[in-house]
Amino acid sequence: MKQFAITLAASALFASPLAAQDVAAVEQVADPAPLPSAHGYEPQDDLEKGLWYEMDEAERRLKQSKFLIEDPALNDYVRGVLCRTVGEDRCPAARIYLMRTPQFNASMAPNGVMLVYSGLLLRMRDEAQLAAVLGHEFTHFEKQHSLRLFRNMRKKSDLMAWLSVAPVRLPYAAAMATQFAVIGSVFSFSRDMEREADAGSIKELAQAGYDPRAASAVWSQLGAEMDATAKERRHRSNKKRGGLFATHPRTTDRMGTLAQLAEAAVPDASAAETRAAEYRAALGDWWPQLIDDQIALQDFGGTEYLLATLAGGDPAGWTGDLLYARGELYRARAKEGDFAQAADFFRQAIATGDTPPESWRGLGLALMRLGNKPEGQEALRSYLTLRPQAADAALLRTMAGETLS
């Protein structure tokens, strides 16, 4: 069980910084027995057939998971980004599942199942960054990295039992999503495999017309967020000593190498696309839900950093949805002065004229906690007018002083 937990932690997306001095070696991944194309690949022996059986069973249960995001529009959008990134002829090899899980993660199993966690969607600034992630995972798949690792470990007699650990014992993440993340990685990818996947993602971004600098930006953002979390919790950042970064080169080196690869692929990226507006529109009504999930992690430092960077470090960048999210963050922390601060953020969000209706809910609840019952009730009534079918409508109507019919 300990080995399973360690491998689960290591299966996270982009788990390796790329060493700058190794740019020339990105294509040199040792594979003494090259496999055929991942597209239409069939298991070669009983051990691989056992792995395929595990994955097929996991996928069957995955389709029934309560953590599965089944929104057709959002699923179509993510698939569309993948198809634009790798081409319409190649993307049918992948079956994408969006999981409502607040961690930053994505993975792809050797049979074509790709998991994308909602925590990753929240952290992407634009479509180009999402494309960088999807291209990275698709390269792992086409190069059959996880299957090659599996074959290297085939002599371990307990491997299949390890893959079959009951997912119900695992924490918050969707049980089958967790199992697939492990199966998809089998063991943490080697540095060479991560380099190959990074190089593949840059190539895909450039060919699709996306800004290839997006790949380096993803790493920069994630590392800085981890630093902010560590500072708030007063411990060292995991990016330097373990966790996602445990078995791979340094983050700063990887960012530098990705930037070099991007420069080589597209020397002038001024005309390359990021499609930030399209990405934000695609998240749509999911934004408040993703924010709620993130705040539930109780990571104030990391979340505050995330929101500030989404705002672009510019006071004018604090849009209505970001101000709403900041209000929710302070309201959830509930330290001295936080409710007043939250109420101010909610008011600013509402004043933009473009904010989730949940801003009225947050304002009402914050004001109630501050003892301002009349204004708080009025704010709750405004929210219920906009969201009459809200899941907590009955409770809020009572708090707002409305008579239930």
Residue pairs with C-beta under 8 A, 6 or more apart in sequence:
1 165
1 169
3 162
4 162
4 165
4 182
7 182
7 185
7 186
7 187
7 188
8 170
8 178
8 181
8 182
9 243
9 244
9 246
10 185
10 187
10 188
10 244
10 246
10 247
11 105
11 107
11 181
11 182
11 184
11 185
11 188
12 103
12 104
12 105
12 107
12 181
12 244
13 104
13 105
13 106
13 107
13 120
13 133
13 136
13 137
14 133
14 136
14 218
14 219
14 222
14 244
15 188
15 189
15 194
15 244
15 245
15 246
15 247
15 248
16 189
16 191
16 194
16 195
16 245
16 247
16 248
16 249
16 254
17 219
17 245
17 248
17 249
17 250
17 251
17 252
17 253
17 254
17 255
18 26
18 194
18 195
18 198
18 249
18 253
18 254
18 255
18 257
18 258
19 191
19 249
19 250
19 253
19 254
19 257
20 253
20 256
20 257
20 260
21 253
22 191
22 195
22 249
22 257
23 257
23 260
23 261
25 192
25 195
26 195
26 196
26 198
26 199
26 261
27 196
27 199
28 192
29 143
29 190
29 192
29 193
29 195
29 196
30 192
31 148
33 151
35 41
35 144
35 147
35 148
37 142
38 93
38 110
38 112
38 141
38 142
38 143
38 144
38 147
39 90
39 93
39 142
41 110
41 144
41 147
43 49
43 51
43 52
47 154
47 159
47 160
48 147
48 150
48 151
50 160
51 110
51 150
51 160
51 163
51 183
52 111
54 160
54 163
54 164
54 183
55 109
55 110
55 111
55 113
55 180
55 183
56 111
58 167
58 176
58 179
58 180
58 183
59 95
59 111
59 113
59 176
59 180
61 175
61 176
62 68
62 97
62 113
62 174
62 176
62 177
62 180
65 99
65 174
65 175
65 176
65 177
66 174
67 99
67 100
67 101
67 173
67 174
67 177
68 97
68 98
68 99
68 100
68 174
69 75
69 98
69 99
69 100
69 118
69 286
71 98
71 286
73 282
73 284
74 98
74 282
74 283
74 284
74 286
75 96
75 98
77 282
78 96
78 98
78 116
78 121
78 130
78 134
79 91
79 96
81 127
81 130
81 131
81 134
82 91
82 94
82 96
82 114
82 131
82 134
82 138
83 91
84 131
84 208
85 91
85 131
85 134
85 135
85 138
85 204
85 205
85 208
85 210
86 134
86 135
86 138
86 204
86 208
87 207
90 138
90 142
91 138
93 112
93 141
93 142
94 108
94 112
94 113
94 114
94 138
94 141
95 112
95 113
95 114
96 114
96 116
97 113
97 114
97 115
97 116
97 177
97 180
98 116
98 118
98 121
99 115
99 116
99 117
99 118
99 173
99 174
99 177
100 118
100 174
100 289
100 293
101 117
101 118
101 119
101 172
101 173
101 174
101 177
101 293
102 117
102 118
102 119
102 122
102 290
102 293
102 294
102 296
102 297
103 117
103 119
103 120
103 173
104 117
104 119
104 120
104 123
104 222
105 115
105 117
105 119
105 120
105 181
106 114
106 115
106 116
106 117
106 120
106 133
106 134
106 137
107 114
107 115
107 137
107 180
107 181
107 184
107 185
108 114
108 115
108 137
108 138
108 140
108 141
108 146
108 184
109 141
109 146
109 180
109 183
109 184
110 141
110 144
110 146
110 147
110 150
110 184
112 141
113 180
113 184
114 134
114 137
114 138
114 141
115 177
115 180
115 181
115 184
116 133
116 134
117 173
117 177
118 286
118 290
118 293
119 290
119 293
119 294
120 133
121 130
121 283
121 286
121 290
122 290
122 291
122 293
122 294
122 306
123 221
123 222
123 225
123 306
124 130
124 133
124 218
124 279
125 217
125 221
125 274
125 276
125 279
125 309
125 310
126 214
126 274
126 275
126 276
126 279
127 210
127 273
127 274
127 275
127 276
127 278
127 279
127 282
128 205
128 210
128 211
128 214
128 272
128 273
128 274
128 275
129 214
129 215
129 217
129 218
129 274
130 279
131 204
131 205
131 208
131 210
131 214
132 201
132 205
132 210
132 212
132 214
132 215
132 218
133 201
133 218
135 200
135 201
135 203
135 204
135 205
136 197
136 198
136 200
136 201
136 215
137 197
138 200
138 204
139 196
139 197
139 199
139 200
139 201
139 204
140 146
140 189
140 193
140 197
142 200
143 193
143 196
143 197
143 200
145 189
145 193
145 196
145 197
146 183
146 184
146 185
146 186
146 189
147 186
148 193
149 185
149 186
149 187
149 189
149 190
149 193
150 159
150 186
153 159
153 186
153 187
163 182
163 183
163 186
165 179
167 175
167 176
167 178
167 179
168 175
170 178
170 179
173 181
188 246
188 247
189 197
191 247
191 248
191 249
194 248
198 215
198 254
198 257
198 258
198 261
199 261
201 215
202 212
202 215
202 258
202 261
202 262
202 265
203 265
205 211
205 212
205 214
205 215
205 262
205 265
206 212
206 262
206 265
206 266
206 272
209 272
209 273
210 272
210 273
210 274
210 275
211 262
211 266
211 269
211 272
211 273
211 274
212 261
212 262
212 265
212 266
212 269
212 272
213 259
213 262
213 269
213 272
214 274
215 258
215 261
215 262
216 255
216 256
216 258
216 259
216 262
219 251
219 254
219 255
219 258
220 255
221 309
222 239
222 244
223 237
223 239
223 251
223 252
223 255
224 305
224 309
225 302
225 305
225 306
225 309
226 237
226 238
226 239
226 243
226 244
226 302
227 237
227 239
227 305
228 301
228 302
228 304
228 305
229 237
229 299
229 301
229 302
229 305
230 236
230 237
230 238
230 301
231 301
232 299
232 300
232 301
232 302
232 304
233 301
238 244
238 245
239 245
239 251
240 250
240 251
245 251
248 254
262 269
266 272
283 290
285 356
287 321
287 325
287 356
288 321
288 324
288 356
288 358
291 324
291 325
291 328
292 328
294 303
294 306
295 303
295 325
295 328
295 329
295 332
296 332
297 303
298 332
300 329
300 333
303 329
304 326
304 329
307 322
307 325
307 326
307 329
310 317
310 322
311 317
311 318
311 319
311 322
318 326
318 348
319 352
319 354
320 349
320 350
320 352
320 353
320 354
320 355
320 356
320 359
321 349
321 354
321 355
321 356
323 345
323 346
323 348
323 349
323 352
323 355
323 359
324 345
324 346
324 349
324 355
324 356
324 358
324 359
324 362
326 345
327 342
327 343
327 344
327 345
327 346
327 349
327 359
327 362
327 363
327 366
328 342
328 358
328 362
329 342
330 338
330 339
330 341
330 342
330 345
331 338
331 339
331 342
331 362
331 365
331 366
331 369
334 369
339 366
339 369
339 370
340 366
340 370
342 362
342 366
343 363
343 366
343 367
343 370
346 359
346 360
346 362
346 363
346 366
347 363
349 355
349 359
350 359
350 360
350 363
357 383
357 386
357 387
358 383
358 387
360 379
360 380
360 382
360 383
360 386
361 379
361 380
361 383
361 387
361 390
361 396
363 376
363 379
364 376
364 377
364 378
364 379
364 380
364 382
364 383
364 396
364 399
364 400
365 376
365 380
366 376
367 373
367 375
367 376
367 379
368 376
368 377
368 380
368 399
370 376
377 399
377 400
377 401
380 396
380 399
380 400
381 400
381 402
383 390
383 396
384 390
384 393
384 396
384 397
384 400
384 402
387 393
390 396
394 404
397 404
398 404
